[in-house]
Amino acid sequence: MSPASDDMDFVGKSRGDDGSDLGGADGVTIEQLYSELQSVEDDGGVRLAPEQRSEVILDDVVETLFDGRGFRFDDYVVKENLDVVLLLLIAHRSSDTHGKGLMGDLANVFDARLSPGTVYPQLHELEEEGLLEVQELVRTKEYLVDDEEALAERVTAAMEQHLTLGLFLRAALSELD
């Protein structure tokens, strides 16, 4: 499945088989958003620490989609997607990839307050699946991505599911008008 579709605009328009506008506001295409999300270049030549990159990526996405309007994730959305969120947070960090640091990232980046009883079992499950490697330290465990290809496949699949559902909901809602 391709991340972009010729007959769907992302924030905005969906097109019928005949090319007609099915409604919605002008916006960026899925391909443009997907391309921007995959970009690893830092704006202005400023080198960001990996710990900051996740926050900057999310800020850029929210600004692109909501043009300054307020947006906040519901905790249950983050919780339901915790596996891919944790994988990406770990992949973007160079240190402090222990549970407490990751819980701090969840709070800082997603404004999600999840309990250790939610986060640690997910980390253990990702380890059992072979996606994470664990390094035992004196007082804690550090998590590292063990299989980057599997991470990319899992995150891509989740992204495609969410984009498709979101675009369906938008198109269906526009047809009610």
Backbone as a printed PyTorch tensor [residue, N CA C, xyz], in Angstrom:
tensor([[[  0.8440,  -1.1820,   0.0000],
         [  0.0000,   0.0000,   0.0000],
         [  0.8790,   1.2310,   0.0000]],

        [[  0.6180,   2.1400,  -0.8630],
         [  1.3910,   3.3680,  -0.9810],
         [  0.9200,   4.3760,   0.0500]],

        [[  1.8700,   5.1650,   0.6240],
         [  1.4690,   6.1720,   1.5980],
         [  0.7340,   7.3310,   0.9570]],

        [[  0.8180,   7.4440,  -0.3430],
         [  0.1480,   8.5560,  -1.0130],
         [ -0.8890,   8.0120,  -1.9780]],

        [[ -1.8970,   8.8050,  -2.2160],
         [ -2.9520,   8.4170,  -3.1350],
         [ -3.2290,   9.5770,  -4.0600]],

        [[ -3.3600,   9.2840,  -5.3600],
         [ -3.6330,  10.3430,  -6.3140],
         [ -5.0340,  10.9230,  -6.1650]],

        [[ -5.9480,  10.1760,  -5.5430],
         [ -7.3100,  10.6770,  -5.4700],
         [ -7.7020,  11.1490,  -4.0770]],

        [[ -6.7140,  11.3920,  -3.1920],
         [ -7.0080,  11.9350,  -1.8800],
         [ -6.0290,  13.0540,  -1.5660]],

        [[ -6.5170,  14.1780,  -1.1380],
         [ -5.6910,  15.2180,  -0.5630],
         [ -5.7880,  15.0340,   0.9290]],

        [[ -4.7030,  15.3630,   1.6620],
         [ -4.7030,  15.0380,   3.0780],
         [ -5.6300,  15.9140,   3.8820]],

        [[ -5.2560,  17.1540,   4.0890],
         [ -6.1060,  18.0010,   4.8980],
         [ -7.0650,  18.5810,   3.9050]],

        [[ -7.9800,  17.7880,   3.5730],
         [ -8.8650,  18.5240,   2.8000],
         [ -9.7410,  17.7870,   1.8850]],

        [[ -9.2970,  17.5980,   0.6850],
         [-10.1990,  17.1840,  -0.3680],
         [-10.0720,  15.7010,  -0.6320]],

        [[-11.1750,  15.0670,  -0.8290],
         [-11.1550,  13.7390,  -1.3890],
         [-11.8230,  13.8460,  -2.7440]],

        [[-11.3610,  13.0580,  -3.6750],
         [-11.8440,  13.1620,  -5.0440],
         [-12.6050,  11.9010,  -5.4150]],

        [[-13.6960,  12.0910,  -6.1140],
         [-14.4750,  10.9680,  -6.6160],
         [-13.8100,  10.3480,  -7.8270]],

        [[-14.3760,   9.2520,  -8.3180],
         [-13.8250,   8.5670,  -9.4860],
         [-13.7260,   9.4740, -10.6930]],

        [[-14.6170,  10.4560, -10.7820],
         [-14.6100,  11.3710, -11.9200],
         [-13.7340,  12.5990, -11.6790]],

        [[-13.0080,  12.6130, -10.5530],
         [-12.1300,  13.7350, -10.2420],
         [-12.8170,  14.8700,  -9.5280]],

        [[-14.1160,  14.7300,  -9.2480],
         [-14.8340,  15.8170,  -8.5970],
         [-14.4440,  15.9160,  -7.1290]],

        [[-14.4990,  17.1200,  -6.6130],
         [-14.1820,  17.3870,  -5.2190],
         [-15.3200,  16.8550,  -4.3510]],

        [[-14.9580,  16.0100,  -3.3700],
         [-15.9690,  15.4760,  -2.4630],
         [-16.1130,  16.3250,  -1.2050]],

        [[-15.4230,  17.4440,  -1.1710],
         [-15.5900,  18.3510,  -0.0420],
         [-14.3370,  18.5030,   0.7660]],

        [[-14.3370,  19.4530,   1.6730],
         [-13.2120,  19.6940,   2.5460],
         [-12.4580,  20.9390,   2.1270]],

        [[-11.5350,  21.3470,   2.9720],
         [-10.7680,  22.5580,   2.7290],
         [ -9.4890,  22.2170,   1.9750]],

        [[ -8.9240,  23.2450,   1.3320],
         [ -7.6400,  23.0440,   0.6660],
         [ -6.6090,  22.6590,   1.7090]],

        [[ -5.6430,  21.8360,   1.3040],
         [ -4.6070,  21.4540,   2.2370],
         [ -3.4820,  20.7390,   1.5370]],

        [[ -2.5880,  20.1970,   2.3120],
         [ -1.4560,  19.4640,   1.7630],
         [ -1.8980,  18.0600,   1.3970]],

        [[ -1.2020,  17.4670,   0.4490],
         [ -1.5340,  16.1010,   0.0570],
         [ -0.9080,  15.1200,   1.0290]],

        [[ -1.4000,  13.9040,   1.0040],
         [ -0.8220,  12.8470,   1.8360],
         [  0.6460,  12.6810,   1.4850]],

        [[  0.9520,  12.7130,   0.1940],
         [  2.3310,  12.5330,  -0.2370],
         [  3.2360,  13.6150,   0.3470]],

        [[  2.7670,  14.8720,   0.3560],
         [  3.5680,  15.9560,   0.9090],
         [  3.7870,  15.7600,   2.4100]],

        [[  2.7390,  15.4110,   3.1270],
         [  2.8560,  15.1990,   4.5610],
         [  3.7650,  14.0180,   4.8580]],

        [[  3.5660,  12.9330,   4.1400],
         [  4.3860,  11.7320,   4.3380],
         [  5.8490,  12.0530,   4.0770]],

        [[  6.1100,  12.7760,   3.0050],
         [  7.4770,  13.1550,   2.6560],
         [  8.0840,  14.0310,   3.7430]],

        [[  7.2990,  14.9730,   4.2420],
         [  7.7900,  15.8510,   5.2940],
         [  8.0660,  15.0830,   6.5760]],

        [[  7.2170,  14.1390,   6.8980],
         [  7.4080,  13.3590,   8.1130],
         [  8.6520,  12.4850,   8.0210]],

        [[  9.0000,  12.0350,   6.8050],
         [ 10.1730,  11.1920,   6.6270],
         [ 11.4560,  12.0020,   6.5530]],

        [[ 11.3580,  13.3030,   6.3570],
         [ 12.5320,  14.1440,   6.2160],
         [ 13.3360,  14.1270,   7.5070]],

        [[ 14.6230,  13.9510,   7.3650],
         [ 15.4880,  13.9440,   8.5480],
         [ 16.3610,  15.1910,   8.6050]],

        [[ 16.1770,  16.1180,   7.6760],
         [ 16.9770,  17.3300,   7.6810],
         [ 16.4330,  18.2920,   8.7330]],

        [[ 17.3580,  18.9450,   9.4050],
         [ 16.9720,  19.9340,  10.4040],
         [ 16.8800,  21.2960,   9.7500]],

        [[ 15.8610,  22.0780,  10.0910],
         [ 15.6970,  23.4120,   9.5410],
         [ 16.7810,  24.3430,  10.0670]],

        [[ 17.2540,  25.2270,   9.1970],
         [ 18.1980,  26.2470,   9.6160],
         [ 19.5670,  25.7400,   9.9850]],

        [[ 19.8930,  24.5140,   9.6660],
         [ 21.2070,  23.9810,   9.9590],
         [ 21.4380,  23.6980,  11.4340]],

        [[ 20.4310,  23.7830,  12.2560],
         [ 20.5770,  23.5180,  13.6840],
         [ 20.5140,  22.0210,  13.9070]],

        [[ 21.4970,  21.4910,  14.5870],
         [ 21.5200,  20.0530,  14.8730],
         [ 20.7650,  19.8190,  16.1690]],

        [[ 19.7270,  19.0130,  16.0950],
         [ 18.9230,  18.7230,  17.2770],
         [ 19.3870,  17.4350,  17.9120]],

        [[ 19.3500,  17.3900,  19.2210],
         [ 19.6150,  16.1330,  19.9170],
         [ 18.4590,  15.1960,  19.6270]],

        [[ 18.7190,  13.8870,  19.5440],
         [ 17.6300,  12.9500,  19.2520],
         [ 16.4590,  13.0770,  20.2230]],

        [[ 16.7490,  13.4380,  21.4620],
         [ 15.6860,  13.5770,  22.4500],
         [ 14.7080,  14.6760,  22.0580]],

        [[ 15.1880,  15.6810,  21.3510],
         [ 14.3470,  16.8010,  20.9520],
         [ 13.6290,  16.5330,  19.6440]],

        [[ 14.1240,  15.6390,  18.8320],
         [ 13.6050,  15.4390,  17.4870],
         [ 12.1390,  15.0090,  17.4980]],

        [[ 11.7440,  14.1050,  18.3720],
         [ 10.3500,  13.6540,  18.4200],
         [  9.4090,  14.8110,  18.7060]],

        [[  9.8030,  15.6670,  19.6170],
         [  8.9680,  16.8130,  19.9670],
         [  8.8530,  17.7900,  18.8000]],

        [[  9.9570,  18.0180,  18.0910],
         [  9.9590,  18.9240,  16.9450],
         [  9.1090,  18.3410,  15.8180]],

        [[  9.2350,  17.0450,  15.5770],
         [  8.4330,  16.3950,  14.5290],
         [  6.9510,  16.5750,  14.8280]],

        [[  6.5370,  16.2860,  16.0620],
         [  5.1310,  16.4180,  16.4180],
         [  4.6660,  17.8600,  16.3250]],

        [[  5.4780,  18.8000,  16.7750],
         [  5.1180,  20.2170,  16.6680],
         [  4.9110,  20.6180,  15.2100]],

        [[  5.7960,  20.1540,  14.3240],
         [  5.6670,  20.4750,  12.8970],
         [  4.3850,  19.8830,  12.3090]],

        [[  4.0720,  18.6520,  12.6780],
         [  2.8600,  17.9970,  12.1660],
         [  1.6120,  18.7320,  12.6480]],

        [[  1.5680,  19.0550,  13.9300],
         [  0.4060,  19.7580,  14.4890],
         [  0.2520,  21.1300,  13.8310]],

        [[  1.3480,  21.8360,  13.6200],
         [  1.2870,  23.1480,  12.9640],
         [  0.7760,  23.0020,  11.5330]],

        [[  1.2550,  21.9740,  10.8170],
         [  0.8220,  21.7520,   9.4360],
         [ -0.6610,  21.4110,   9.3670]],

        [[ -1.1090,  20.5500,  10.2470],
         [ -2.4940,  20.0960,  10.2010],
         [ -3.4920,  21.0830,  10.7810]],

        [[ -3.1040,  21.7800,  11.8420],
         [ -4.0720,  22.5790,  12.5770],
         [ -3.7790,  24.0760,  12.5500]],

        [[ -2.7300,  24.4870,  11.8490],
         [ -2.4260,  25.8910,  11.6180],
         [ -2.5700,  26.7480,  12.8810]],

        [[ -1.9270,  26.3120,  13.9470],
         [ -1.9260,  27.0940,  15.1680],
         [ -3.0970,  26.8460,  16.1080]],

        [[ -4.1360,  26.1520,  15.6200],
         [ -5.2430,  25.8330,  16.5260],
         [ -4.7520,  24.7960,  17.5270]],

        [[ -5.3170,  24.8060,  18.6760],
         [ -4.8990,  23.8710,  19.7090],
         [ -5.1820,  22.4210,  19.3410]],

        [[ -4.2720,  21.5650,  19.6800],
         [ -4.4580,  20.1290,  19.4970],
         [ -3.7970,  19.4330,  20.6660]],

        [[ -4.4710,  18.4130,  21.1480],
         [ -3.9290,  17.6120,  22.2400],
         [ -4.3540,  16.1740,  22.0080]],

        [[ -3.4000,  15.2510,  22.1310],
         [ -3.7360,  13.8380,  22.0460],
         [ -4.5250,  13.4260,  23.2760]],

        [[ -5.4970,  12.5780,  23.0850],
         [ -6.1440,  11.9330,  24.2220],
         [ -5.2220,  10.8190,  24.6940]],

        [[ -5.1200,  10.6450,  26.0010],
         [ -4.2470,   9.6090,  26.5480],
         [ -4.5660,   8.2330,  25.9680]],

        [[ -5.8470,   7.9490,  25.7340],
         [ -6.1920,   6.6120,  25.2440],
         [ -5.6660,   6.3720,  23.8340]],

        [[ -5.5250,   7.4180,  23.0240],
         [ -4.9730,   7.2550,  21.6750],
         [ -3.4950,   6.8860,  21.7740]],

        [[ -2.7750,   7.5760,  22.6400],
         [ -1.3630,   7.2550,  22.8430],
         [ -1.2400,   5.8430,  23.4070]],

        [[ -2.0870,   5.5170,  24.3580],
         [ -2.0420,   4.1870,  24.9780],
         [ -2.3320,   3.0860,  23.9620]],

        [[ -3.3110,   3.2940,  23.0950],
         [ -3.6680,   2.2940,  22.0890],
         [ -2.5680,   2.1080,  21.0430]],

        [[ -1.7090,   3.0930,  20.9020],
         [ -0.6180,   3.0440,  19.9180],
         [  0.7480,   3.0570,  20.5960]],

        [[  0.7620,   2.6180,  21.8340],
         [  1.9670,   2.7230,  22.6500],
         [  3.1450,   1.9650,  22.0610]],

        [[  2.9140,   0.8400,  21.4200],
         [  4.0280,   0.0710,  20.8710],
         [  4.8170,   0.8880,  19.8430]],

        [[  4.1420,   1.4730,  18.8740],
         [  4.8540,   2.2370,  17.8420],
         [  5.3910,   3.5520,  18.3870]],

        [[  4.6820,   4.1620,  19.3140],
         [  5.1630,   5.4040,  19.9230],
         [  6.4620,   5.1360,  20.6820]],

        [[  6.4860,   4.0830,  21.4860],
         [  7.7030,   3.7510,  22.2340],
         [  8.8570,   3.4040,  21.3000]],

        [[  8.5800,   2.6400,  20.2550],
         [  9.6390,   2.2890,  19.3080],
         [ 10.2810,   3.5340,  18.7080]],

        [[  9.4600,   4.4970,  18.3150],
         [ 10.0070,   5.7130,  17.7160],
         [ 10.7140,   6.5980,  18.7390]],

        [[ 10.1790,   6.6780,  19.9450],
         [ 10.8640,   7.4550,  20.9830],
         [ 12.2370,   6.8660,  21.2710]],

        [[ 12.3260,   5.5550,  21.3480],
         [ 13.6090,   4.8910,  21.5940],
         [ 14.5510,   5.1080,  20.4160]],

        [[ 14.0350,   4.9850,  19.2070],
         [ 14.8660,   5.1660,  18.0160],
         [ 15.4270,   6.5820,  17.9220]],

        [[ 14.7020,   7.5640,  18.4360],
         [ 15.1460,   8.9550,  18.3550],
         [ 16.0450,   9.3710,  19.4960]],

        [[ 16.1770,   8.5550,  20.5050],
         [ 17.0070,   8.9120,  21.6570],
         [ 18.3900,   8.2930,  21.5410]],

        [[ 19.3890,   9.0000,  22.0550],
         [ 20.7400,   8.4610,  22.1040],
         [ 21.0950,   7.9650,  23.5090]],

        [[ 20.2970,   8.3360,  24.4850],
         [ 20.5450,   7.9100,  25.8610],
         [ 19.2380,   8.0120,  26.6470]],

        [[ 19.2810,   7.5520,  27.8720],
         [ 18.1090,   7.6080,  28.7610],
         [ 16.8880,   6.9300,  28.1520]],

        [[ 17.1220,   5.7880,  27.5290],
         [ 16.0100,   5.0340,  26.9430],
         [ 15.4700,   4.0180,  27.9410]],

        [[ 15.4880,   4.3820,  29.1870],
         [ 14.9140,   3.5420,  30.2330],
         [ 13.4550,   3.9340,  30.4340]],

        [[ 12.7270,   3.1260,  31.1580],
         [ 11.2990,   3.3540,  31.3340],
         [ 10.9550,   4.7390,  31.8350]],

        [[ 11.6800,   5.2150,  32.8430],
         [ 11.3770,   6.5280,  33.4180],
         [ 11.6080,   7.6380,  32.3970]],

        [[ 12.6870,   7.5590,  31.6250],
         [ 12.9540,   8.5520,  30.5850],
         [ 11.8920,   8.5300,  29.5000]],

        [[ 11.4560,   7.3260,  29.1330],
         [ 10.4190,   7.2010,  28.1040],
         [  9.0730,   7.7200,  28.6050]],

        [[  8.7810,   7.4780,  29.8830],
         [  7.5510,   8.0210,  30.4570],
         [  7.6030,   9.5500,  30.4610]],

        [[  8.7920,  10.1130,  30.7010],
         [  8.9710,  11.5620,  30.6150],
         [  8.7230,  12.0620,  29.2040]],

        [[  9.2170,  11.3030,  28.1960],
         [  8.9690,  11.6730,  26.7960],
         [  7.4850,  11.6260,  26.4690]],

        [[  6.7970,  10.6000,  26.9500],
         [  5.3520,  10.5010,  26.7010],
         [  4.6290,  11.7220,  27.2590]],

        [[  5.0530,  12.1580,  28.4390],
         [  4.4440,  13.3320,  29.0610],
         [  4.8150,  14.6110,  28.3190]],

        [[  6.0920,  14.7760,  27.9760],
         [  6.5620,  16.0120,  27.3350],
         [  6.1130,  16.1310,  25.8860]],

        [[  6.2080,  15.0540,  25.1350],
         [  5.9180,  15.1150,  23.7080],
         [  4.4210,  14.9920,  23.4410]],

        [[  3.7620,  14.0350,  24.1090],
         [  2.3550,  13.7360,  23.8160],
         [  1.3970,  14.2010,  24.9030]],

        [[  1.9280,  14.7790,  25.9710],
         [  1.1200,  15.2070,  27.1060],
         [  0.2840,  14.0480,  27.6410]],

        [[  0.8750,  12.8550,  27.5940],
         [  0.1850,  11.6390,  28.0500],
         [  0.8010,  11.1790,  29.3610]],

        [[ -0.0310,  11.0180,  30.3330],
         [  0.4160,  10.5530,  31.6520],
         [  0.0110,   9.0890,  31.7940]],

        [[  0.9330,   8.1990,  31.4320],
         [  0.6560,   6.7700,  31.5100],
         [  1.4150,   6.1790,  32.6850]],

        [[  0.8250,   5.2090,  33.3200],
         [  1.4160,   4.6080,  34.5110],
         [  2.5350,   3.6410,  34.1300]],

        [[  3.4370,   3.3850,  35.0770],
         [  4.4630,   2.3720,  34.8390],
         [  3.8410,   1.0010,  34.5150]],

        [[  2.6700,   0.7310,  35.0790],
         [  1.9740,  -0.5260,  34.8170],
         [  1.4690,  -0.6410,  33.3860]],

        [[  1.4660,   0.4560,  32.6600],
         [  1.1030,   0.4500,  31.2400],
         [  2.3510,   0.4130,  30.3680]],

        [[  3.3460,   1.2090,  30.7220],
         [  4.5350,   1.3730,  29.8800],
         [  5.4690,   0.1660,  29.9560]],

        [[  5.8000,  -0.2810,  31.1680],
         [  6.7890,  -1.3630,  31.2990],
         [  6.3370,  -2.6800,  30.6660]],

        [[  5.0970,  -3.1080,  30.8290],
         [  4.6870,  -4.3350,  30.1260],
         [  4.8120,  -4.2140,  28.6060]],

        [[  4.5500,  -3.0300,  28.0630],
         [  4.6890,  -2.8430,  26.6140],
         [  6.1530,  -2.9450,  26.2010]],

        [[  7.0580,  -2.3800,  27.0080],
         [  8.4860,  -2.5000,  26.7210],
         [  8.9260,  -3.9670,  26.7440]],

        [[  8.4390,  -4.7190,  27.7270],
         [  8.7840,  -6.1500,  27.8240],
         [  8.2380,  -6.9170,  26.6210]],

        [[  7.0410,  -6.5860,  26.2030],
         [  6.4500,  -7.2590,  25.0430],
         [  7.2550,  -6.9770,  23.7780]],

        [[  7.6760,  -5.7350,  23.5930],
         [  8.4900,  -5.3810,  22.4280],
         [  9.8400,  -6.1020,  22.4610]],

        [[ 10.3660,  -6.2880,  23.6510],
         [ 11.6080,  -7.0570,  23.8040],
         [ 11.3770,  -8.5210,  23.4220]],

        [[ 10.2950,  -9.1020,  23.9170],
         [  9.9830, -10.5030,  23.6030],
         [  9.7530, -10.7130,  22.1120]],

        [[  9.2320,  -9.7000,  21.4320],
         [  8.9910,  -9.7840,  19.9880],
         [ 10.2710,  -9.6000,  19.1800]],

        [[ 11.3750,  -9.2790,  19.8460],
         [ 12.6420,  -9.1020,  19.1560],
         [ 12.8430,  -7.7290,  18.5520]],

        [[ 11.9810,  -6.7850,  18.9100],
         [ 12.1120,  -5.4320,  18.3730],
         [ 13.0460,  -4.5600,  19.2090]],

        [[ 13.1750,  -4.8960,  20.4800],
         [ 14.0480,  -4.1400,  21.3730],
         [ 15.1090,  -5.0490,  21.9730]],

        [[ 16.2670,  -4.4470,  22.1820],
         [ 17.3510,  -5.0960,  22.9080],
         [ 17.4350,  -4.3870,  24.2550]],

        [[ 17.6840,  -5.1330,  25.3040],
         [ 17.7690,  -4.5490,  26.6360],
         [ 19.1990,  -4.6440,  27.1370]],

        [[ 19.7240,  -3.5290,  27.6170],
         [ 21.0330,  -3.5060,  28.2530],
         [ 20.8130,  -3.2880,  29.7390]],

        [[ 21.2420,  -4.2550,  30.5260],
         [ 21.1110,  -4.1590,  31.9770],
         [ 22.1720,  -3.2080,  32.5150]],

        [[ 21.7540,  -2.1700,  33.1840],
         [ 22.6590,  -1.2430,  33.8430],
         [ 22.5770,  -1.4940,  35.3390]],

        [[ 23.2940,  -0.7120,  36.1350],
         [ 23.3290,  -0.9380,  37.5850],
         [ 21.9420,  -0.8460,  38.2060]],

        [[ 21.2160,   0.2190,  37.9200],
         [ 19.9170,   0.4230,  38.5600],
         [ 18.7440,   0.3920,  37.5900]],

        [[ 18.9920,   0.2280,  36.3270],
         [ 17.9140,   0.3200,  35.3570],
         [ 18.2500,  -0.4990,  34.1150]],

        [[ 17.3450,  -0.4850,  33.1860],
         [ 17.5430,  -1.1210,  31.8820],
         [ 17.4310,  -0.0510,  30.8130]],

        [[ 18.3080,  -0.1110,  29.8430],
         [ 18.2290,   0.7750,  28.6780],
         [ 17.7080,  -0.0580,  27.5160]],

        [[ 16.8250,   0.5350,  26.7450],
         [ 16.2320,  -0.1570,  25.6000],
         [ 16.8040,   0.4180,  24.3160]],

        [[ 17.1300,  -0.4700,  23.3820],
         [ 17.6420,  -0.0900,  22.0710],
         [ 16.8280,  -0.8080,  21.0120]],

        [[ 16.6640,  -0.1700,  19.8660],
         [ 15.9710,  -0.8260,  18.7660],
         [ 16.8710,  -1.9500,  18.2680]],

        [[ 16.3430,  -3.1480,  18.2300],
         [ 17.1160,  -4.3160,  17.8210],
         [ 16.8860,  -4.6780,  16.3620]],

        [[ 15.7330,  -4.3460,  15.8200],
         [ 15.3990,  -4.7120,  14.4440],
         [ 14.7780,  -3.5050,  13.7520]],

        [[ 15.6170,  -2.7100,  13.0860],
         [ 15.1360,  -1.4760,  12.4510],
         [ 14.1700,  -1.7540,  11.3040]],

        [[ 14.3690,  -2.8510,  10.6010],
         [ 13.4620,  -3.1880,   9.4990],
         [ 12.0680,  -3.5190,  10.0360]],

        [[ 12.0080,  -4.2940,  11.1050],
         [ 10.7170,  -4.6300,  11.7160],
         [ 10.0620,  -3.3770,  12.2880]],

        [[ 10.8610,  -2.4680,  12.8600],
         [ 10.3300,  -1.2050,  13.3640],
         [  9.6860,  -0.4340,  12.2220]],

        [[ 10.3960,  -0.3060,  11.1020],
         [  9.8670,   0.4430,   9.9540],
         [  8.5820,  -0.1900,   9.4300]],

        [[  8.5320,  -1.5060,   9.3590],
         [  7.3280,  -2.1900,   8.8830],
         [  6.1510,  -1.9510,   9.8250]],

        [[  6.4010,  -2.0590,  11.1080],
         [  5.3250,  -1.8870,  12.0960],
         [  4.7960,  -0.4620,  12.1060]],

        [[  5.7000,   0.5060,  12.0760],
         [  5.2960,   1.9080,  12.0990],
         [  4.5800,   2.2770,  10.8030]],

        [[  5.0740,   1.7980,   9.6750],
         [  4.4250,   2.0730,   8.3900],
         [  3.0170,   1.4970,   8.3660]],

        [[  2.8580,   0.2790,   8.8510],
         [  1.5270,  -0.3410,   8.8770],
         [  0.5760,   0.4650,   9.7590]],

        [[  1.0360,   0.8850,  10.9260],
         [  0.1890,   1.6880,  11.8250],
         [ -0.1630,   3.0250,  11.1800]],

        [[  0.8180,   3.6580,  10.5410],
         [  0.5840,   4.9420,   9.8870],
         [ -0.4570,   4.8020,   8.7790]],

        [[ -0.3200,   3.7890,   7.9580],
         [ -1.2670,   3.5860,   6.8630],
         [ -2.6790,   3.3480,   7.3880]],

        [[ -2.8060,   2.5850,   8.4680],
         [ -4.1150,   2.3320,   9.0640],
         [ -4.7460,   3.6340,   9.5530]],

        [[ -3.9700,   4.4440,  10.2770],
         [ -4.4940,   5.6980,  10.8300],
         [ -4.8340,   6.7080,   9.7420]],

        [[ -3.9540,   6.8510,   8.7530],
         [ -4.2390,   7.7950,   7.6680],
         [ -5.4890,   7.3940,   6.8960]],

        [[ -5.6050,   6.1090,   6.5950],
         [ -6.7610,   5.6370,   5.8390],
         [ -8.0480,   5.8320,   6.6250]],

        [[ -8.0380,   5.4900,   7.8980],
         [ -9.2310,   5.6790,   8.7240],
         [ -9.5750,   7.1640,   8.8330]],

        [[ -8.5770,   8.0120,   9.0700],
         [ -8.8260,   9.4470,   9.1750],
         [ -9.3920,  10.0310,   7.8960]],

        [[ -8.8540,   9.6160,   6.7740],
         [ -9.3520,  10.1300,   5.4940],
         [-10.7520,   9.6120,   5.1910]],

        [[-11.0280,   8.3600,   5.5630],
         [-12.3910,   7.8320,   5.4080],
         [-13.3690,   8.6420,   6.2510]],

        [[-13.0210,   8.8720,   7.5120],
         [-13.9100,   9.6380,   8.4010],
         [-14.1570,  11.0360,   7.8490]],

        [[-13.1160,  11.6750,   7.3510],
         [-13.2670,  13.0240,   6.8000],
         [-14.1680,  13.0190,   5.5690]],

        [[-13.9380,  12.0790,   4.6610],
         [-14.7340,  12.0040,   3.4270],
         [-16.1910,  11.6790,   3.7610]],

        [[-16.4050,  10.7160,   4.6680],
         [-17.7640,  10.3320,   5.0430],
         [-18.4980,  11.4890,   5.7020]],

        [[-17.8070,  12.2230,   6.5570],
         [-18.4070,  13.3730,   7.2180],
         [-18.7510,  14.4680,   6.2100]],

        [[-17.8970,  14.6900,   5.2270],
         [-18.1600,  15.7310,   4.2340],
         [-19.3730,  15.3800,   3.3760]],

        [[-19.6450,  14.1110,   3.2100],
         [-20.8160,  13.7050,   2.4120],
         [-22.1210,  13.9120,   3.1620]],

        [[-22.0650,  14.1220,   4.4620],
         [-23.2660,  14.3920,   5.2520],
         [-23.7580,  15.8210,   5.0570]],

        [[-22.8630,  16.6900,   4.6410],
         [-23.2230,  18.1070,   4.4440],
         [-24.1220,  18.3180,   3.2500]]])
